[in-house]
Amino acid sequence: YNLDQLYRDVTSLLRGDRVVVCPYDHSTGAPAGEVDLRSGDVVLLEGSHSFAPGLLPAMAGARFFLPAEPRRAKGLRFIVDVTQRGYAFAEAFFHQEPEYRS
């Protein structure tokens, strides 16, 4: 996969530009045709390419949804409480729902 092109496309979308991409079809092993993306469209990145080191800084202005099982969500919430919301470790721990404090 062309990570440089992915980086340019994400940067362009976050800037508000239109981007044309050709998603890869794993069943045929070839691009599946063109898709026109505009700023505000929902874009799903999956797999290891979505966490490429050069891509994450480009997506700083994006909003993310990370599906997670309850135990994993607890860990993510704890990290956000401490790193972004200013909670002390003990506060972040007690901020969790009682059923997840174990």
N, CA, C and O of each residue as an XYZ file, in Angstrom:
408
protein
N       0.839     -1.188      0.000
C       0.000      0.000      0.000
C       0.876      1.240      0.000
O       1.957      1.234      0.588
N       0.427      2.297     -0.648
C       1.188      3.536     -0.751
C       0.868      4.436      0.447
O      -0.097      5.199      0.418
N       1.686      4.340      1.495
C       1.442      5.121      2.709
C       1.613      6.614      2.483
O       0.942      7.421      3.127
N       2.508      6.991      1.570
C       2.668      8.419      1.267
C       1.382      8.992      0.680
O       0.980     10.104      1.025
N       0.737      8.235     -0.206
C      -0.521      8.704     -0.795
C      -1.624      8.752      0.266
O      -2.429      9.683      0.280
N      -1.662      7.769      1.139
C      -2.639      7.774      2.228
C      -2.456      9.015      3.102
O      -3.434      9.665      3.470
N      -1.225      9.338      3.430
C      -0.918     10.529      4.225
C      -1.415     11.786      3.504
O      -2.051     12.641      4.121
N      -1.128     11.906      2.195
C      -1.582     13.078      1.430
C      -3.107     13.151      1.381
O      -3.679     14.233      1.518
N      -3.766     12.014      1.188
C      -5.228     11.995      1.112
C      -5.871     12.416      2.427
O      -6.803     13.221      2.431
N      -5.381     11.880      3.541
C      -5.931     12.239      4.852
C      -5.703     13.719      5.131
O      -6.604     14.411      5.603
N      -4.508     14.198      4.841
C      -4.202     15.617      5.041
C      -5.131     16.491      4.210
O      -5.631     17.502      4.702
N      -5.365     16.117      2.966
C      -6.253     16.878      2.084
C      -7.683     16.894      2.605
O      -8.334     17.938      2.614
N      -8.169     15.735      3.038
C      -9.540     15.671      3.566
C      -9.695     16.558      4.791
O     -10.691     17.270      4.915
N      -8.729     16.525      5.692
C      -8.810     17.346      6.898
C      -8.697     18.833      6.585
O      -9.144     19.671      7.368
N      -8.106     19.160      5.453
C      -8.019     20.549      4.996
C      -9.314     20.997      4.325
O      -9.523     22.188      4.098
N     -10.185     20.033      4.008
C     -11.454     20.356      3.358
C     -11.471     20.097      1.871
O     -12.434     20.453      1.192
N     -10.415     19.477      1.345
C     -10.322     19.216     -0.089
C     -11.026     17.915     -0.464
O     -11.244     17.041      0.375
N     -11.373     17.809     -1.732
C     -11.947     16.590     -2.301
C     -10.803     15.644     -2.641
O      -9.740     16.085     -3.078
N     -11.015     14.344     -2.442
C      -9.998     13.325     -2.733
C     -10.675     12.177     -3.473
O     -11.787     11.777     -3.128
N     -10.007     11.656     -4.483
C     -10.477     10.464     -5.197
C      -9.539      9.320     -4.842
O      -8.326      9.423     -5.025
N     -10.103      8.230     -4.335
C      -9.298      7.068     -3.954
C      -9.787      5.837     -4.703
O     -10.912      5.801     -5.201
N      -8.933      4.843     -4.775
C      -9.276      3.567     -5.401
C      -9.074      2.466     -4.364
O      -7.974      1.924     -4.249
N     -10.123      2.124     -3.604
C      -9.972      1.093     -2.571
C      -9.557     -0.244     -3.179
O      -9.917     -0.580     -4.308
N      -8.800     -0.982     -2.402
C      -8.312     -2.295     -2.819
C      -9.363     -3.342     -2.497
O      -9.879     -3.381     -1.381
N      -9.680     -4.181     -3.457
C     -10.635     -5.275     -3.271
C      -9.844     -6.560     -3.042
O      -9.248     -7.098     -3.975
N      -9.837     -7.046     -1.818
C      -9.053     -8.238     -1.482
C      -9.550     -9.491     -2.207
O      -8.775    -10.420     -2.435
N     -10.828     -9.522     -2.569
C     -11.352    -10.716     -3.236
C     -10.847    -10.839     -4.674
O     -10.716    -11.949     -5.189
N     -10.561     -9.703     -5.327
C     -10.066     -9.747     -6.700
C      -8.569     -9.472     -6.792
O      -7.935     -9.800     -7.795
N      -8.000     -8.866     -5.739
C      -6.585     -8.518     -5.764
C      -6.285     -7.292     -6.608
O      -5.156     -7.106     -7.063
N      -7.299     -6.450     -6.819
C      -7.118     -5.260     -7.665
C      -7.925     -4.095     -7.074
O      -8.809     -4.304     -6.243
N      -7.614     -2.874     -7.510
C      -8.439     -1.736     -7.068
C      -9.889     -1.923     -7.495
O     -10.166     -2.520     -8.535
N     -10.806     -1.412     -6.692
C     -12.239     -1.640     -6.927
C     -12.924     -0.468     -7.622
O     -14.150     -0.372     -7.578
N     -12.184      0.411     -8.251
C     -12.791      1.571     -8.887
C     -12.629      2.799     -8.014
O     -12.178      2.712     -6.872
N     -13.002      3.941     -8.564
C     -12.792      5.203     -7.863
C     -13.939      5.531     -6.911
O     -15.105      5.248     -7.188
N     -13.571      6.136     -5.784
C     -14.541      6.633     -4.806
C     -14.186      8.091     -4.537
O     -13.041      8.417     -4.226
N     -15.183      8.961     -4.660
C     -14.994     10.388     -4.441
C     -15.275     10.703     -2.971
O     -16.386     10.481     -2.491
N     -14.273     11.218     -2.258
C     -14.427     11.567     -0.842
C     -14.370     13.075     -0.685
O     -13.608     13.761     -1.366
N     -15.187     13.574      0.222
C     -15.196     15.003      0.520
C     -15.027     15.184      2.021
O     -15.325     14.285      2.808
N     -14.550     16.342      2.400
C     -14.408     16.642      3.826
C     -15.762     16.457      4.492
O     -16.782     16.906      3.970
N     -15.771     15.806      5.630
C     -17.020     15.531      6.333
C     -17.536     14.124      6.111
O     -18.376     13.646      6.874
N     -17.039     13.442      5.059
C     -17.412     12.043      4.856
C     -16.804     11.208      5.969
O     -15.766     11.563      6.527
N     -17.441     10.121      6.283
C     -16.891      9.192      7.264
C     -15.905      8.291      6.533
O     -16.249      7.660      5.534
N     -14.690      8.239      7.035
C     -13.646      7.409      6.431
C     -13.226      6.374      7.463
O     -12.888      6.710      8.598
N     -13.251      5.119      7.054
C     -12.827      4.034      7.934
C     -11.470      3.535      7.485
O     -11.300      3.093      6.349
N     -10.513      3.610      8.379
C      -9.199      3.028      8.138
C      -9.081      1.825      9.044
O      -9.306      1.924     10.250
N      -8.733      0.702      8.477
C      -8.601     -0.483      9.306
C      -7.287     -1.170      9.020
O      -6.647     -0.926      7.997
N      -6.900     -2.019      9.923
C      -5.681     -2.774      9.753
C      -4.460     -1.988     10.191
O      -4.566     -0.880     10.717
N      -3.309     -2.583      9.965
C      -2.062     -1.997     10.456
C      -1.712     -0.683      9.774
O      -1.019      0.140     10.371
N      -2.164     -0.457      8.552
C      -1.843      0.791      7.859
C      -2.443      2.005      8.554
O      -1.907      3.108      8.444
N      -3.538      1.816      9.262
C      -4.193      2.954      9.916
C      -3.364      3.517     11.062
O      -3.639      4.622     11.529
N      -2.357      2.784     11.525
C      -1.494      3.266     12.608
C      -0.070      3.522     12.141
O       0.859      3.501     12.949
N       0.114      3.762     10.859
C       1.447      4.062     10.325
C       1.985      5.312     11.013
O       1.247      6.285     11.172
N       3.253      5.313     11.425
C       3.809      6.433     12.203
C       3.614      7.803     11.567
O       3.300      8.756     12.279
N       3.787      7.937     10.265
C       3.632      9.242      9.626
C       2.194      9.689      9.487
O       1.933     10.871      9.266
N       1.260      8.767      9.613
C      -0.154      9.087      9.408
C      -0.800      9.700     10.639
O      -1.638     10.593     10.514
N      -0.431      9.242     11.810
C      -1.089      9.716     13.030
C      -0.996     11.233     13.221
O      -2.006     11.850     13.562
N       0.166     11.861     13.018
C       0.203     13.324     13.164
C      -0.711     14.037     12.166
O      -1.274     15.085     12.482
N      -0.859     13.480     10.973
C      -1.724     14.102      9.962
C      -3.185     14.073     10.390
O      -3.977     14.911      9.960
N      -3.544     13.112     11.236
C      -4.935     12.959     11.655
C      -5.224     13.638     12.992
O      -6.229     13.335     13.634
N      -4.360     14.544     13.410
C      -4.534     15.197     14.712
C      -5.859     15.929     14.814
O      -6.409     16.028     15.911
N      -6.390     16.443     13.723
C      -7.653     17.174     13.766
C      -8.878     16.310     13.530
O      -9.998     16.819     13.492
N      -8.681     15.023     13.373
C      -9.796     14.117     13.087
C     -10.457     13.637     14.374
O      -9.869     13.709     15.453
N     -11.672     13.153     14.246
C     -12.364     12.524     15.369
C     -12.375     11.030     15.122
O     -12.522     10.578     13.987
N     -12.217     10.265     16.194
C     -12.086      8.825     16.076
C     -13.156      8.097     16.868
O     -13.617      8.577     17.904
N     -13.536      6.956     16.376
C     -14.360      6.017     17.122
C     -13.568      4.722     17.192
O     -13.201      4.151     16.165
N     -13.311      4.269     18.397
C     -12.587      3.021     18.589
C     -13.498      2.033     19.301
O     -13.730      2.161     20.503
N     -14.017      1.049     18.571
C     -14.847      0.057     19.258
C     -13.978     -0.749     20.213
O     -12.856     -1.133     19.882
N     -14.505     -0.993     21.379
C     -13.713     -1.741     22.358
C     -14.634     -2.502     23.301
O     -15.722     -2.038     23.641
N     -14.181     -3.668     23.711
C     -14.891     -4.428     24.727
C     -14.814     -3.636     26.036
O     -13.916     -2.808     26.189
N     -15.722     -3.864     26.974
C     -15.776     -3.053     28.204
C     -14.452     -2.955     28.962
O     -14.098     -1.871     29.425
N     -13.724     -4.043     29.099
C     -12.452     -3.990     29.836
C     -11.440     -3.089     29.117
O     -10.726     -2.319     29.759
N     -11.384     -3.188     27.796
C     -10.464     -2.354     27.029
C     -10.901     -0.897     27.090
O     -10.062     -0.003     27.193
N     -12.205     -0.650     27.027
C     -12.725      0.714     27.126
C     -12.344      1.330     28.471
O     -12.039      2.520     28.551
N     -12.363      0.520     29.514
C     -11.944      0.989     30.839
C     -10.508      1.500     30.793
O     -10.203      2.567     31.326
N      -9.642      0.742     30.161
C      -8.250      1.146     30.060
C      -8.076      2.415     29.248
O      -7.292      3.287     29.620
N      -8.806      2.529     28.129
C      -8.725      3.732     27.307
C      -9.229      4.953     28.075
O      -8.634      6.029     28.010
N     -10.322      4.774     28.795
C     -10.879      5.883     29.571
C      -9.898      6.322     30.665
O      -9.724      7.517     30.901
N      -9.269      5.369     31.319
C      -8.286      5.677     32.355
C      -7.143      6.513     31.777
O      -6.732      7.511     32.368
N      -6.641      6.099     30.628
C      -5.535      6.821     29.985
C      -5.952      8.250     29.638
O      -5.196      9.191     29.878
N      -7.140      8.416     29.079
C      -7.620      9.759     28.730
C      -7.830     10.598     29.986
O      -7.484     11.779     30.004
N      -8.396     10.000     31.041
C      -8.601     10.744     32.287
C      -7.279     11.301     32.819
O      -7.223     12.446     33.268
N      -6.230     10.501     32.768
C      -4.932     10.924     33.315
C      -4.200     11.871     32.364
O      -3.668     12.893     32.797
N      -4.171     11.539     31.078
C      -3.344     12.314     30.146
C      -4.011     13.560     29.596
O      -3.322     14.514     29.233
N      -5.347     13.576     29.526
C      -6.007     14.717     28.890
C      -6.980     15.463     29.788
O      -7.241     16.646     29.570
N      -7.513     14.794     30.782
C      -8.505     15.441     31.639
C      -7.935     15.909     32.965
O      -8.652     16.514     33.762
N      -6.664     15.642     33.219
C      -6.001     16.140     34.412
C      -6.301     15.392     35.697
O      -6.026     15.907     36.781
N      -6.856     14.192     35.609
C      -7.126     13.404     36.803
C      -5.810     12.856     37.362
O      -4.907     12.508     36.601
N      -5.705     12.781     38.672
C      -4.623     12.027     39.304
C      -4.953     10.547     39.128
O      -6.097     10.202     38.833
N      -3.964      9.669     39.307
C      -4.212      8.241     39.108
C      -5.363      7.728     39.969
O      -6.226      7.002     39.474
N      -5.388      8.092     41.241
C      -6.457      7.616     42.136
C      -7.820      8.140     41.689
O      -8.811      7.411     41.728
N      -7.869      9.401     41.266
C      -9.133      9.963     40.787
C      -9.619      9.233     39.538
O     -10.803      8.924     39.409
N      -8.698      8.965     38.626
C      -9.060      8.271     37.397
C      -9.577      6.870     37.704
O     -10.529      6.402     37.080
N      -8.955      6.216     38.655
C      -9.392      4.876     39.049
C     -10.817      4.913     39.597
O     -11.642      4.081     39.220
N     -11.114      5.859     40.472
C     -12.443      5.933     41.077
C     -13.472      6.570     40.161
O     -14.666      6.542     40.462
N     -13.034      7.141     39.052
C     -13.941      7.698     38.063
C     -14.624      6.584     37.267
O     -15.661      6.807     36.642
N     -14.039      5.388     37.293
C     -14.580      4.244     36.560
C     -15.892      3.774     37.192
O     -16.143      4.008     38.375
N     -16.710      3.118     36.398
C     -17.926      2.523     36.925
C     -17.545      1.453     37.948
O     -16.535      0.771     37.776
N     -18.329      1.300     38.997
C     -17.975      0.348     40.078
C     -17.701     -1.083     39.582
O     -16.825     -1.768     40.112
N     -18.450     -1.527     38.568
C     -18.251     -2.904     38.120
C     -16.909     -3.102     37.410
O     -16.490     -4.242     37.209
N     -16.228     -2.018     37.028
C     -14.939     -2.138     36.361
C     -13.761     -1.799     37.264
O     -12.635     -1.696     36.777
N     -13.977     -1.626     38.533
C     -12.900     -1.248     39.454
C     -12.082     -2.441     39.944
O     -11.228     -2.282     40.816
N     -12.319     -3.584     39.419
C     -11.576     -4.761     39.868
C     -10.471     -5.117     38.906
O      -9.744     -6.084     39.131
